[in-house]
C-alpha cells in the first residue's frame, strides 16, 4: 500500500527539519530540461555537505524531504527545483534551498519480539542483516526490541553486525507494546549525530500493551523530524486476529503517512528482503526542499504542507511522498 505523504526534538518543538545557521545547500541553477532517469540504486555522492544535527530554535528554514517515483516505483532523481511547488496552509511558499544527496542517516530499528513473531523472527533477522549491507559508511544505528515492554538493547553504533547478533538471539514471547517502543525510540534519537533520521519498524500486529496512547504518539511524531517506515507482517486470516491486530495496519500506515515514510505490507515472509531494498532505496534517493514560512507566528499550531510536482512531459504521472506538515514553535 503506498499513499501520498514525505527524536522528539529537544525541550522545544521543531518544525519538520530545521536548518542550522551557516549551512548552505546546493541550489538549482535556473530551469533545465527534464530528462527522467529512474534508477534502482543511488548514485548520489556520499561526500555531499551535510548539516550537523545541532538544531536552532531561531532558525526559520523548514526542510521537507521528498521522494519521487515513476508509477511502477522507480526513483526519479534528476528533477530540478523548478519542478516543485510548495504551499503551507494553502499559501504558496518560495523554495529557497534544494539538494539531492546520499547523506548519512541515523536509523533506529524497532523490532517486534512478541510471541506472535515466533515463526517469522529468523527470516526477519536475516533480512535486517541484508538491509544493513546497503548502509552508508557514516550511518549509525540503534535497536529497540519490544514485547511486554520496550527495551533499548543496542544504543547508537556504527556496527550493524552488533544489531544482527542481538536479533538472532531474540526469543519471542509476550504481548506487543508498539507505541511505547516508538516513544522510547524517539527519545534515543535525540542522541543522533546525523541530520537525517528515520525509524524502521518490523512488526506483525497492533498494540495491546502500551501505556502511551495513539494520540500521544501522533502528536509526538508531528513535532519531530523523523521519517517512519514500517514492514507489517500481518496475519492474512482476519478471523484469528484480535481487535488490536486488526487495527495494526491502519495505525502503522497513518504514522508513516504523517511522517513522510511508508508502510510496506509483507504478504509473505519471503518478501521481506525486497521490501528492505525498497526502503533503503527510498532513504538514499531523496530531495530536500527548504523554505522560510511566510507565517512567522510562533503559535504552536499545526501547519499543513502540500507539494505539487509540475507536469513533466516525459512522465506526467509521477508520484511524490513527503511530510504532510509540522507544528510551529511555541512562544
WOTAFEN-V720020 format. One record per residue. N is the residue number from 1. RES is the residue in one letter. PHI is phi in whole degrees, -180 to 180 (none if undefined). Layout:
BEGIN
n=N res=RES phi=PHI
n=N res=RES phi=PHI
END
This chain:
BEGIN
n=1 res=X phi=none
n=2 res=X phi=-128
n=3 res=X phi=-122
n=4 res=X phi=-71
n=5 res=X phi=-168
n=6 res=X phi=-75
n=7 res=X phi=none
n=8 res=X phi=-19
n=9 res=X phi=-72
n=10 res=X phi=-79
n=11 res=X phi=-71
n=12 res=X phi=-107
n=13 res=X phi=-95
n=14 res=X phi=-113
n=15 res=X phi=-78
n=16 res=X phi=51
n=17 res=X phi=-118
n=18 res=X phi=-102
n=19 res=X phi=-84
n=20 res=X phi=-62
n=21 res=X phi=-62
n=22 res=X phi=93
n=23 res=X phi=-90
n=24 res=X phi=-116
n=25 res=X phi=-86
n=26 res=X phi=-76
n=27 res=X phi=-100
n=28 res=X phi=-68
n=29 res=X phi=-112
n=30 res=X phi=65
n=31 res=X phi=-65
n=32 res=X phi=-129
n=33 res=X phi=-60
n=34 res=X phi=-99
n=35 res=X phi=-120
n=36 res=X phi=-63
n=37 res=X phi=-138
n=38 res=X phi=-67
n=39 res=X phi=-149
n=40 res=X phi=-90
n=41 res=X phi=-124
n=42 res=X phi=-69
n=43 res=X phi=-116
n=44 res=X phi=-68
n=45 res=X phi=-74
n=46 res=X phi=-81
n=47 res=X phi=-102
n=48 res=X phi=-64
n=49 res=X phi=-61
n=50 res=X phi=-133
n=51 res=X phi=-70
n=52 res=X phi=-70
n=53 res=X phi=-87
n=54 res=X phi=-84
n=55 res=X phi=-102
n=56 res=X phi=-115
n=57 res=X phi=-71
n=58 res=X phi=-87
n=59 res=X phi=-74
n=60 res=X phi=-117
n=61 res=X phi=-96
n=62 res=X phi=-99
n=63 res=X phi=-113
n=64 res=X phi=-120
n=65 res=X phi=-71
n=66 res=X phi=-135
n=67 res=X phi=-116
n=68 res=X phi=-117
n=69 res=X phi=-133
n=70 res=X phi=-75
n=71 res=X phi=-58
n=72 res=X phi=-94
n=73 res=X phi=97
n=74 res=X phi=-78
n=75 res=X phi=-69
n=76 res=X phi=-110
n=77 res=X phi=-123
n=78 res=X phi=-123
n=79 res=X phi=-80
n=80 res=X phi=-115
n=81 res=X phi=-57
n=82 res=X phi=-68
n=83 res=X phi=-82
n=84 res=X phi=-114
n=85 res=X phi=-130
n=86 res=X phi=-121
n=87 res=X phi=-128
n=88 res=X phi=-124
n=89 res=X phi=50
n=90 res=X phi=71
n=91 res=X phi=-102
n=92 res=X phi=-62
n=93 res=X phi=-117
n=94 res=X phi=-92
n=95 res=X phi=-76
n=96 res=X phi=-101
n=97 res=X phi=-133
n=98 res=X phi=-152
n=99 res=X phi=-144
n=100 res=X phi=-140
n=101 res=X phi=-162
n=102 res=X phi=-98
n=103 res=X phi=-73
n=104 res=X phi=-60
n=105 res=X phi=-123
n=106 res=X phi=-96
n=107 res=X phi=-124
n=108 res=X phi=-106
n=109 res=X phi=-94
n=110 res=X phi=-111
n=111 res=X phi=-116
n=112 res=X phi=-78
n=113 res=X phi=-118
n=114 res=X phi=-73
n=115 res=X phi=-59
n=116 res=X phi=-73
n=117 res=X phi=-88
n=118 res=X phi=-54
n=119 res=X phi=-90
n=120 res=X phi=-121
n=121 res=X phi=-70
n=122 res=X phi=-64
n=123 res=X phi=-64
n=124 res=X phi=-63
n=125 res=X phi=-64
n=126 res=X phi=-63
n=127 res=X phi=-66
n=128 res=X phi=-60
n=129 res=X phi=-59
n=130 res=X phi=-69
n=131 res=X phi=-59
n=132 res=X phi=-68
n=133 res=X phi=-66
n=134 res=X phi=-90
n=135 res=X phi=-70
n=136 res=X phi=-72
n=137 res=X phi=-57
n=138 res=X phi=-98
n=139 res=X phi=-68
n=140 res=X phi=-136
n=141 res=X phi=-140
n=142 res=X phi=-140
n=143 res=X phi=-127
n=144 res=X phi=-115
n=145 res=X phi=-102
n=146 res=X phi=-145
n=147 res=X phi=-142
n=148 res=X phi=-61
n=149 res=X phi=-152
n=150 res=X phi=-83
n=151 res=X phi=-147
n=152 res=X phi=-78
n=153 res=X phi=-94
n=154 res=X phi=-137
n=155 res=X phi=-67
n=156 res=X phi=-49
n=157 res=X phi=-155
n=158 res=X phi=-83
n=159 res=X phi=-94
n=160 res=X phi=-68
n=161 res=X phi=-62
n=162 res=X phi=-63
n=163 res=X phi=-69
n=164 res=X phi=-61
n=165 res=X phi=-60
n=166 res=X phi=-67
n=167 res=X phi=-64
n=168 res=X phi=-62
n=169 res=X phi=-94
n=170 res=X phi=-66
n=171 res=X phi=-118
n=172 res=X phi=-63
n=173 res=X phi=-166
n=174 res=X phi=79
n=175 res=X phi=-94
n=176 res=X phi=-124
n=177 res=X phi=-107
n=178 res=X phi=-64
n=179 res=X phi=-63
n=180 res=X phi=-63
n=181 res=X phi=-66
n=182 res=X phi=-64
n=183 res=X phi=-62
n=184 res=X phi=-63
n=185 res=X phi=-65
n=186 res=X phi=-66
n=187 res=X phi=-67
n=188 res=X phi=-65
n=189 res=X phi=-66
n=190 res=X phi=-63
n=191 res=X phi=-93
n=192 res=X phi=-63
n=193 res=X phi=-100
n=194 res=X phi=-98
n=195 res=X phi=-71
n=196 res=X phi=-91
n=197 res=X phi=-136
n=198 res=X phi=-151
n=199 res=X phi=-111
n=200 res=X phi=-121
n=201 res=X phi=-101
n=202 res=X phi=-118
n=203 res=X phi=-153
n=204 res=X phi=-118
n=205 res=X phi=-178
n=206 res=X phi=-81
n=207 res=X phi=-87
n=208 res=X phi=-141
n=209 res=X phi=-145
n=210 res=X phi=-75
n=211 res=X phi=-86
n=212 res=X phi=-73
n=213 res=X phi=-93
n=214 res=X phi=-61
n=215 res=X phi=-62
n=216 res=X phi=-65
n=217 res=X phi=-71
n=218 res=X phi=-59
n=219 res=X phi=-63
n=220 res=X phi=-63
n=221 res=X phi=-65
n=222 res=X phi=-67
n=223 res=X phi=-92
n=224 res=X phi=-107
n=225 res=X phi=-112
n=226 res=X phi=-98
n=227 res=X phi=-100
n=228 res=X phi=-121
n=229 res=X phi=-118
n=230 res=X phi=-136
n=231 res=X phi=-110
n=232 res=X phi=-94
n=233 res=X phi=-99
n=234 res=X phi=-92
n=235 res=X phi=-68
n=236 res=X phi=-79
n=237 res=X phi=-97
n=238 res=X phi=-65
n=239 res=X phi=-66
n=240 res=X phi=-95
n=241 res=X phi=-96
n=242 res=X phi=-77
n=243 res=X phi=-56
n=244 res=X phi=-65
n=245 res=X phi=-68
n=246 res=X phi=-64
n=247 res=X phi=-82
n=248 res=X phi=-55
n=249 res=X phi=-59
n=250 res=X phi=-65
n=251 res=X phi=-61
n=252 res=X phi=-66
n=253 res=X phi=-65
n=254 res=X phi=-66
n=255 res=X phi=-66
n=256 res=X phi=-67
n=257 res=X phi=-59
n=258 res=X phi=-61
n=259 res=X phi=-89
n=260 res=X phi=93
n=261 res=X phi=-99
n=262 res=X phi=-150
n=263 res=X phi=-95
n=264 res=X phi=-110
n=265 res=X phi=-84
n=266 res=X phi=-95
n=267 res=X phi=-75
n=268 res=X phi=-133
n=269 res=X phi=-57
n=270 res=X phi=-64
n=271 res=X phi=-83
n=272 res=X phi=-57
n=273 res=X phi=-63
n=274 res=X phi=-67
n=275 res=X phi=-69
n=276 res=X phi=-58
n=277 res=X phi=-63
n=278 res=X phi=-67
n=279 res=X phi=-65
n=280 res=X phi=-61
n=281 res=X phi=-62
n=282 res=X phi=-65
n=283 res=X phi=-65
n=284 res=X phi=-94
n=285 res=X phi=-130
n=286 res=X phi=-118
n=287 res=X phi=-92
n=288 res=X phi=-125
n=289 res=X phi=-104
n=290 res=X phi=-120
n=291 res=X phi=-150
n=292 res=X phi=-97
n=293 res=X phi=-59
n=294 res=X phi=-69
n=295 res=X phi=-86
n=296 res=X phi=-98
n=297 res=X phi=-64
n=298 res=X phi=-100
n=299 res=X phi=-107
n=300 res=X phi=71
n=301 res=X phi=-87
n=302 res=X phi=-77
n=303 res=X phi=-112
n=304 res=X phi=-89
n=305 res=X phi=-107
n=306 res=X phi=-129
n=307 res=X phi=-119
n=308 res=X phi=-124
n=309 res=X phi=-102
n=310 res=X phi=-57
n=311 res=X phi=-59
n=312 res=X phi=-104
n=313 res=X phi=-53
n=314 res=X phi=-70
n=315 res=X phi=-157
n=316 res=X phi=-76
n=317 res=X phi=-117
n=318 res=X phi=-68
n=319 res=X phi=-111
n=320 res=X phi=-123
n=321 res=X phi=-130
n=322 res=X phi=-159
n=323 res=X phi=-71
n=324 res=X phi=-89
n=325 res=X phi=168
n=326 res=X phi=-162
n=327 res=X phi=-95
n=328 res=X phi=-68
n=329 res=X phi=-60
n=330 res=X phi=-101
n=331 res=X phi=-63
END
